[in-house]
Amino acid sequence: MTGRDEWSVGCRDLAGRRRDLTVFVSSDDKIVIVAPPGEAAVLGPLEVGRLRAALRDAVVATAAPARRTGTE
């Protein structure tokens, strides 16, 4: 895959500060979730939906080359 697909999902840490979770597809087509450094990510229902959508989009992005070449 050329380039890097990346999605950002807003969240809060345990102290209530705004943070971001990042979802991206690595060069070997693995889905990576990066949480705030040294923090827990606290997600409300809307943020959970956004994380779910980002993960779905990342899975679709990794599957796209396999569909074009007919391989898995």
Beta strands, then each sheet from edge to edge (+ up, - down):
strand 1: 6-12
strand 2: 18-25
strand 3: 31-34
sheet 1: 1+ 2- 3+
end
